[in-house]
Amino acid sequence: MISQKEYKSRRKSLAKRLSVNSVGVLYSAKYKTRSNDTEYPYRQESNFYYLTGFKEDNASLVFVKTKASVKTFLFVQKKDEALELWNGKRLGAKEAKKEFDVDAVYTSDEFPQKIEEFLKDKHGLYFDLNSQDERITTLKEHAKTLKSHKDIMSEIANMRLIKSPAEIMMIQKALEITQEAHHKAMKLQKAGKKEYELQAEIEYIFKKNGAYSDAYTSIVACANAANTLHYVENNKPLLDGELILIDAGCEYDYYASDITRTIPVNGRFSKAQRELYEMVLDVELQIIKMVKPKVKRSELQTKAVKLLCKGMLRLGILKGSLEKNIKKEKYKKYYPHGIGHWMGIDVHDQCPYKYENGDEIPLMNGMVLTIEPGIYIDKDDKKVPKKYRGIGIRIEDDILVTKNGYENLSMRIAKTVKEIQRFS
């Protein structure tokens, strides 16, 4: 669990990034309509949570920075017995002041008046410039009267690149639960069932262990369905002799895991399946070994492309020279995505990949990223040897960049052929 001391430290770090005589504003997430008058389960806006740990809606966080000081103010939904009867108890301003280490707590209905006071004699305003939230409209009007307005989200995104020890522990907890779920999937008798039945078993493990939400919509894709990268229908039968690509990770107290394993329905890889699988696995292992400070993500991508192309040429999936296949991007038909992404509070953490000047941000101690090579061969692709058609494979792990190299946070989740077949 992240301590209030750490949340306060994050707010101090953000305050240092704000200019003198400025105001910074963040809003909580709003409930999202599912259909008519029903709503999706509430999840706090990630940056708001990163700075507060506050999980209620109808809230805002305000920074007021002058030459003399920085003050932080939290606005929360006021206590309302009638509303709480339907939607549950609210913390209220009095209790929020006890729990959250800010200078003052006000009720949200006081925000319009208070923001007028805070902005008086200020030069700059920081807020989410890309938000479509109607609450931003008022801030945009205020911004017109000031010397400058800047995007507060980009400032926070830079902070989120480096994970604290407490954040890494939360990710590890999410991965412990995700490990149990993937191992359960490997153990189950799957032939004859539907993809959604396997999905249900996986997500049951998540919830049973206190991860009430998956970090993203689970992908359980059997046979040719694995060749649709964002396949989420999960409604096809699990066919004996085929592979299942399972991309599923839980979110534990707002911290994500992101794991993909590709396993046989009947527990045993065929010769062709094993050839493709071990080719992808070898690439993944080699790329993970490259992870260390100062290495660039583009270097990982370039190496992954080269290794995958070599493997596809060896297996007869690609033809011609290595250089020509890379130059003409022939590999993209079978490997169309990147080697990985940042991960943290969001499964695709909204952190930058480049500095403002356009230079790529190198890996640094404390970053967490995924490494996920894959190969996807459609069942109707006549240019590929028949034995490989209809097979889609991705192998994905969550990697922490350390001072001298890396730590595979998901290393305990089985992924070699021998380890996976041991569960059958």
N, C-alpha and C positions, 0 to 999 in steps of 0.2 A: 504494500500500500504506500502511496506517495504521501509524505508528511506535509502538514501545513507550512512547515519551515521551508521545504523545497518549493512549494508554490510561491511563497513570499520571495524567495531568492530569484525565481523566474521573473516575477514582476519587477524586481529591482534591475535585473538584466535588461528587460525591455525598456524600462524607464531611462536607462543610460543611452539607449538608441534614439530616444525622442529629443527633439530640439528644445532649447529653453523657451519659455513662454508659449507652450503648446498644450493641447488637450488631446488625449487618445481615448477612443471609445470602441468597445467591443460589445456585441449583443449576443445573448444566448440563442440557441436554436429555437425554432417554433415547431409546434406539432405539424405534421404533414398529413394531408387528407389521403386516405386510401381509396374511399369511394363514398359519395354522398356525405353522411355525417359520421363515418367511422375513420379512425386515424391509425397510422402506423405506430408501433411502440416508440416512445420518445427516446432520442439519443441527443445528448448535448453537443453543441458545435465544438469541434475538436480544439480549436485555438482557445476558446473560452474556457474549456475544461483544463487545458494545459496550464493556464494561468491561475485557475481558481480551485479546481476540484469540485465545483458547484454543479449539481445535476438537475436543477429545476429550470423550467422555462420562464418566460417573462422577466428576464433579468438582464442587467447590463453592468459592465465594469468600466470605470472612468479613471484615467490618469490625468492629473493636473500638475504640470511641471513649470516651476518658475526658477529664477536664479537662486532663490533661497532654499527651495525644497521641492520634493515630489510627494504628492498626496494621491492615495488610491481610494476610490469610493465604489461600493457595491450597491446596486439597486435590485431589490427582490420583490416578488409578489407579496402583497400585504395579506395578513391573515383574514380569512373570509369563511365563516362556518358553513354557509350555504354551498359555496364552491367546493370546500373540502369534503363535504358529504358525498359529492359525486366523484371527485378526482383525487382524493387523498390529502393528508395533512401537508401543510407547508411549513417551512422553517420560520418564516417571518423575520422582520428586521432585527428584533431584539435577540433572538437566538442566533441569527446569522452573525451578528457582531461578536458574540461569544466564540463562535466556531471559526470564523475566518479573520485572519490577521490583517485587516484593512483599517484605514483611518476612520471611516464612518460607513454606516449602512443606512440606506434610505429605502422607502417603498417605491415601486416602479412608477406609480402615478405622480411622484414628485420629480421624475426625470426631466420633463420639459422645462420646468422652472429652474431646476438646478443647473442644467446644461447652459442656460442663458447666463447664469451667474459665473459658471466656470470659464466661459469663453470671453468674458469681459476683459478687455485689454490684452488679449492673447494674439499671437501672430500666426500660429499654425494649428492645423487640426489633422489628426491621424484617424482613419477609419477604413473599413473594407470598401475599397473603391469599386470592386467588381460585384458587390452584392446586389441582388434584385429585390431585397427586402424593402418593403415600403417605409420601414423605420429609418432607412438611410436617406430618404428624401429630405427630411428635416436637416440632417447633417450637411447634405450637399448645399442646401440653401445658406446655412451658416458659413460654409466654406467659401462661398462667393464673396463674403465680406472680409476674409482674412488674406494675409500675404501668401500663404502656402497651404496645400493639403496633400497628404501623402498616404500611401497604402500601409496600414498597420499590419496587415496579414503577411506581407513579404518580410517584415522585420521579425515576426514570430517564426516564420518558416525557416529563416536562417538559424535561429536559436535551436529549433527542433532537430537540426542535422546531427547534433551530438547528444547521445543518450546518457543520462546519469546512471550510476549504479542501481538506483531504485527502479528506474525505468527498465533496465536490462533484466532485473529480477522479475518484473511483471511480465515481460515477454517470455521469459523462461517458464513462468507459471502457466501461461497460455500454451506454451509448447508441450509441457508435461501432459496437459489435458488432451491436446491434439495428438500426441503420441499414442495415448491410450485408445483414442478413437480410430486412428489408422491401423493400429495393431488388431483392434477388434474386427475391422473390415477384412484384414488378411486372414483371420481365423475362421470367419463364418463360412458355412456352406452356402454358396451364392448361386449356383446354376439353377435356372428355372424361376428365380425371383426377378423383381423389377428393380431398375436403378433407384427409384425413390424409396424402396424398402431398405436398401443399403444406406442411402442418405439419412433415413430416419434413425438407423442404428448409430451412425456417426454423430448426428446432432443430439441424440439422446445422451451420449457420453459427455458432450459439451455441457448440456444443461445439468446433468447429474452432478457434475463437478463444480457448479457455480459459475460457469461461463454461459450466461443467459442469452448471449447472442453469438452468431457466427460472425467472423470478421468480414465476410463477403458471402454472396450466394454460392453454396456448394456446387461443385461440378462433379457429377458421377456419370462418366461417359463410357459406355461399353462399345467395343469394336469401332466401326467407322464414325460413330458419334464423337469419338475423341479427336477427330480431325476438324471439328468446329471449336475454335478456341474458347469462345464464350458460351458454350453449350450449357444451358441450365434447365432444359425441359425435364431431364432425369426420369423419363417415362418408358424407356425401352427395356426389353428383357435382357437379363444377364445370361449370355449364351456360353455354353460349355465350349472350351477351346479358344475363347477370345480373351482379350485383355480389357481391363477397366482402368481408365485414367481418373484418379480421384484427386481433385484439387479442393481441399477443405481445411479450414483453420478456424479456431475459435477466437473470440475477443474476450479477454479477462480483465474486468474493471477498466475498460477502455483501451487496453493494449492488445495489439493484433498478433496473430501468428499466420503464416502463409506457407502451406506445405502441399506439394504434389507428389504422389506416388502412383506408379502404374503397375498393376498386379494382375495375375491370371485369374480368371473366373474359377477354374478348377484347382488352382494352387500350383500348377506346373507350367513353366514356359516351354513352348515348342522351340525347335531349333531356330527357326526364322525369327520368332519373337525375341529369343535370347540374343541373337546376333545384333538386332537393332537396339535392344535394351542396353546391352553392355557397351555398345558404341556410344550411346548417349551418356551412360553413367561414367564412362572413361573421360568424356569431355567435361562433365560436371566436376569430377574430382580434380582434373587438371586446372580448371578455372578457379575453383575454390583455393587451391594452393597458391595462386597468384595474388590473392587478396592480402594487402598490407598497406600501411600509410604511404602516400605519395603516388600510388598507382592510380590511373584514371579508369573510370568505368568504360570509356570507349576502347581502352586497351584490352579489357576483358572481353568486350563484344567482338573486337577484331580477331582475337585469338580463338574465341568460340566458333566464329564463322569458319576460320581456317581449319580447325580440328573437325568440325562437322562435315565440311566439304571433303576433307580427306577420307573420312569414314564413309560418306555416301559414294565417293568414287570407288573405294575399295569394294563396296557391296553392290556396285552396278546401278545405283539409284541415279547418280549423275554420270555424265560421260564427257570426255575431253580432258583438257588440262586444268589443274588446280587454279592457276592464275586467271584463265578465261572464265571459269565458273564464278570466281569471286568478283572479277571486274564487271561481268554482265549480270551479277546478282542472281544467277540461276538457282542458287540455294534458297532464295526467298519463297519459292513455291513450297518448300518443305520445312523451312525454318523462318517464319515471317516476323517474329517478335524479338525484343531485346533480351539481353542476358539476365536482367534483373532490375530491381527498383528499390528505393528507400522504403523502410517499414518502421512503424512505431504506433502512435495513437491511431493513425489511419493505416490500412493495409498497404495502400499506395501513399506513403507519407508525403504531404504537400510541401516538400523541401526542394530547394532549387538544385539543379544539376550544373548550372553555370553561374559565374559571378556576373555582376551588372555589366562588366566590360566584354562579356561574351566568352571569356576563358572558362574552360571546364574546371569544376571543383574536384580536386583529387580526393581519394579516400583518406580519412583521418581517424585517429583513435577515438572510439566511441560511436562511430556510425554503425547502423544496422541495415543490411541490404539482402535481398534475395539473389540466389544464383539458380537459374532455371532454363537450361538448354532443353531443346525438344526436337522431335521430328514427326511430321504429320503427312501421311501418304493416303490419299483418297482411294477408295475401293475401285474406282473407275479409271484410275491413272494407268493407261496401257504402256507408258514409257518406263515403268518400273517393273522389276521382276515380280511375277505373280505372287510369290510367297510373301512379299512384303506389303501387298495392297490391303488397304483397310485397317492399317495399324497406325495408331497415334500414341506417342510416348513423350511424357515430360517428367523430369525429375527435378524437384525444387527443395532447397534448404534455405534456412535463415542464418545469415552469417554476421557476426560481430567483428568489426575491425579493431584489433588490439594494438598496443604500442609497437610490437615487433612483428605482427602478422595478423592472425585471425583466430576466431573460435567459432566452430560450427555449433550453434545453439541447438540445432535439431539433429545432432549426430546420432542420438539414440533411437531415432525412428528408422526401422529396418529399410534397407534399400538395395543391398546386393541380391543377386539371384538366390544365393544360398540362404541368406537371412529371410527372404520373403517365402521361399519354398519350405522353410522349417516350420512355418505356421500352418501348413496344410496337413 
